[in-house]
Amino acid sequence: MYPDGRMDTTNASTYIGLSEKTLAMMRCNGSGPKFVKRGRVFYFQVDIDAWMNAQGRHTSTARAAANALRRRTRCSSPASIQTRRQGF
């Protein structure tokens, strides 16, 4: 971690407990923590902490799975994206 609280992808993935590839996929999906890209991708610890707290805490894996499914269904389907591109 840098003195200003920045972390590169390797350190951020270790801090969160996810792989670097998962963080990359989350960046593409827009579902991960906030990041900045200045030639390289950096995360700020305060943004990671805020993102982790916003995900909520669960008392069972069933509740976590239900919330994950609910978040997944909010994303647009490929058909609706194609429809928007065509202007319908």
C-alpha positions as a Markdown table, in Angstrom:
| # | Residue | x | y | z |
|---|---|---|---|---|
| 1 | Met | 0.0 | 0.0 | 0.0 |
| 2 | Tyr | 1.2 | 3.5 | -0.8 |
| 3 | Pro | 1.3 | 6.2 | 1.9 |
| 4 | Asp | -1.9 | 7.8 | 0.4 |
| 5 | Gly | -3.9 | 4.6 | 0.8 |
| 6 | Arg | -3.7 | 3.4 | -2.8 |
| 7 | Met | -3.3 | -0.3 | -3.5 |
| 8 | Asp | -2.5 | -1.9 | -6.8 |
| 9 | Thr | -4.6 | -4.8 | -8.0 |
| 10 | Thr | -2.4 | -7.4 | -6.4 |
| 11 | Asn | -2.6 | -5.8 | -2.9 |
| 12 | Ala | -6.3 | -5.0 | -3.3 |
| 13 | Ser | -7.1 | -8.6 | -4.2 |
| 14 | Thr | -5.2 | -9.9 | -1.2 |
| 15 | Tyr | -6.9 | -7.3 | 1.1 |
| 16 | Ile | -10.4 | -8.3 | -0.2 |
| 17 | Gly | -9.7 | -12.0 | -0.5 |
| 18 | Leu | -10.6 | -12.3 | -4.2 |
| 19 | Ser | -8.4 | -13.1 | -7.1 |
| 20 | Glu | -7.0 | -10.4 | -9.4 |
| 21 | Lys | -9.1 | -11.9 | -12.3 |
| 22 | Thr | -12.2 | -11.5 | -10.2 |
| 23 | Leu | -11.4 | -7.9 | -9.6 |
| 24 | Ala | -10.9 | -7.4 | -13.3 |
| 25 | Met | -14.2 | -8.9 | -14.1 |
| 26 | Met | -15.9 | -6.8 | -11.4 |
| 27 | Arg | -14.3 | -3.7 | -13.0 |
| 28 | Cys | -15.8 | -4.6 | -16.4 |
| 29 | Asn | -19.2 | -5.3 | -14.8 |
| 30 | Gly | -19.2 | -2.2 | -12.6 |
| 31 | Ser | -19.9 | -4.4 | -9.6 |
| 32 | Gly | -16.6 | -4.0 | -7.7 |
| 33 | Pro | -15.1 | -1.3 | -5.6 |
| 34 | Lys | -14.3 | 2.1 | -7.0 |
| 35 | Phe | -10.9 | 2.4 | -8.8 |
| 36 | Val | -8.8 | 4.8 | -10.7 |
| 37 | Lys | -6.8 | 4.1 | -13.8 |
| 38 | Arg | -3.7 | 6.2 | -14.2 |
| 39 | Gly | -1.8 | 3.9 | -16.6 |
| 40 | Arg | -2.3 | 1.2 | -13.9 |
| 41 | Val | -5.3 | 0.4 | -11.9 |
| 42 | Phe | -5.4 | 1.5 | -8.2 |
| 43 | Tyr | -7.9 | 1.1 | -5.4 |
| 44 | Phe | -8.1 | 3.3 | -2.3 |
| 45 | Gln | -8.6 | 1.4 | 0.9 |
| 46 | Val | -11.5 | 3.7 | 2.0 |
| 47 | Asp | -13.3 | 2.8 | -1.2 |
| 48 | Ile | -12.7 | -0.9 | -0.7 |
| 49 | Asp | -13.9 | -0.7 | 2.9 |
| 50 | Ala | -17.0 | 1.2 | 1.8 |
| 51 | Trp | -17.8 | -1.3 | -0.9 |
| 52 | Met | -17.3 | -4.2 | 1.5 |
| 53 | Asn | -19.6 | -2.6 | 4.0 |
| 54 | Ala | -22.2 | -1.9 | 1.4 |
| 55 | Gln | -22.4 | -5.6 | 0.4 |
| 56 | Gly | -23.8 | -6.3 | 3.9 |
| 57 | Arg | -23.2 | -9.1 | 6.3 |
| 58 | His | -25.1 | -12.3 | 6.1 |
| 59 | Thr | -26.1 | -14.9 | 8.7 |
| 60 | Ser | -26.3 | -17.8 | 6.3 |
| 61 | Thr | -25.0 | -18.8 | 2.9 |
| 62 | Ala | -28.6 | -19.1 | 1.6 |
| 63 | Arg | -29.1 | -15.4 | 2.3 |
| 64 | Ala | -25.9 | -14.5 | 0.6 |
| 65 | Ala | -26.8 | -16.5 | -2.5 |
| 66 | Ala | -30.2 | -14.9 | -2.6 |
| 67 | Asn | -28.7 | -11.4 | -2.5 |
| 68 | Ala | -26.1 | -12.3 | -5.1 |
| 69 | Leu | -28.9 | -13.6 | -7.4 |
| 70 | Arg | -30.9 | -10.4 | -6.8 |
| 71 | Arg | -27.9 | -8.3 | -7.8 |
| 72 | Arg | -27.3 | -10.3 | -10.9 |
| 73 | Thr | -30.9 | -9.9 | -12.1 |
| 74 | Arg | -30.5 | -6.1 | -12.0 |
| 75 | Cys | -28.1 | -6.2 | -14.9 |
| 76 | Ser | -29.4 | -5.7 | -18.4 |
| 77 | Ser | -29.8 | -8.8 | -20.5 |
| 78 | Pro | -28.0 | -8.9 | -23.9 |
| 79 | Ala | -31.3 | -8.8 | -25.7 |
| 80 | Ser | -32.3 | -5.5 | -24.0 |
| 81 | Ile | -28.9 | -4.0 | -24.7 |
| 82 | Gln | -29.3 | -4.9 | -28.4 |
| 83 | Thr | -32.8 | -3.4 | -28.4 |
| 84 | Arg | -31.5 | -0.1 | -27.0 |
| 85 | Arg | -28.7 | 0.0 | -29.6 |
| 86 | Gln | -31.2 | -0.3 | -32.4 |
| 87 | Gly | -33.3 | 2.5 | -30.9 |
| 88 | Phe | -36.5 | 0.6 | -30.1 |
